[in-house]
Amino acid sequence: MRGKFTPALAFKSLTPLYDRITELLGFGSPFRRKVLAMADIEDGERILDVGCGTGSLLLNVKRTYSKSEVVGIDPDQDVLTMARAKFEGSGIHAKLVQGFAQALPFPPCFFDLVMSTLIFHHLRTEIKKQAIKEIYRVLREGGRFILADFGKPETLTMAVLLNLGSLFDGRANTKANLEGRLPAFLQEGGFQVTEVGSRYRGVQFLLGRKLSNSSHMRSASSLRPI
């Protein structure tokens, strides 16, 4: 598959250790529970996870909301292989697709909910914006986008840690995150944006809602970056 992407944990050699390391760093089960709490899922919804990785979040969704149709997309074939093995071992079905956030291979207005966790800080600014446009396109009117990723640091300690982390993810990729520009990008992409819940280890939880065209026109002038 053409196109560049950052492997899980930034290095391909660490991919087999992804689940264990994310648990140790605090971005395993507790983090996924927070994401699901923000998503406010109704059983039977059609749900897409952009940058699904090894599929842990989607597996949690399907176990809790068995009537929902879950789809994951990721450019990394290695993590998709791990995800497929995880679903097959659990006897749970999900559609897993190799592809990129900026070119989603799905029709317009197809999903009720899109989620993306800890992926956007890996993307260049122009790719972030294109991915947001694509997510807006594939959401139905009134659909939701939960974006969980690092925001502007609120403490000196978090600023130091996130800036150190940017050495691995690329300073150009993380720049917009650390400047707190993700809410503005979502608004520019057509979403009505709210920051929901409290931050978790530097991660902010943004809820973008796709308005109808008429509602968007009425509301656009009042929207401000968070």
Steps between C-alpha positions, in 0.01 A plus 500: 500500500635840404538784744703563811382445854647485847509142635345420835720645779696681225724199423404188303711284733274598792173406328475151662528668841237763429222375727730435795678834476181704463363331811817587692478862383140529618338501155349153524176398668442816712554723199266297279229517767526880499471512121189281503345713773543808280362326192147452640437202271156361425489128420451447129704799383753470219842591642839568343833507683756702302846370582360194671839345575471156658122535531467516880260797500276345234499171688378682812229670295374176348501317834284773654285589199454169321249633244735771376694458178867580566763587240867575552747656261878524532784528248722258695449141387693367799260642757202395289631143506514522879148646507358223282655235723352673805148504352521144370618380841204674663247368250387857424463648152636833381588634158868603495626701203849608401490867406574859593301756700532758223345268239227299669360230267140539617195671351364833628275504807579138582588508872323615814822534698867535414772468763871570480736458793864608518542511124476866404827599667675269252358689199631808323272804522374473143423130553315580823277743313435260212419220746247724675334576165479129423356418842239774455412356158442143622289606802124524472329827586503532877782244526781532753877500485694423819859618466723404792853632466759718667404865535676814615686412823335632815800455730875547469557130568264398220659754265843346562371144450306577183786696347732208572248268337493722192860401432367153408179606327652795314479858617319608183235234560438584867527878466129563441405273790732672745377841387140396571381535142299177462165657600548772238582239235177315584297819474660586167397152384134571577462350847335650805764438765496442874776383731342226711613353829826568677841456342690178549880491490505801270226366272197716431168353389334698222145432384424620149143486380405517132225755463254532216610753239241751615592455866866536417437828320307636799759383751827567320526862606469408868757220503831579665810288558499337843 
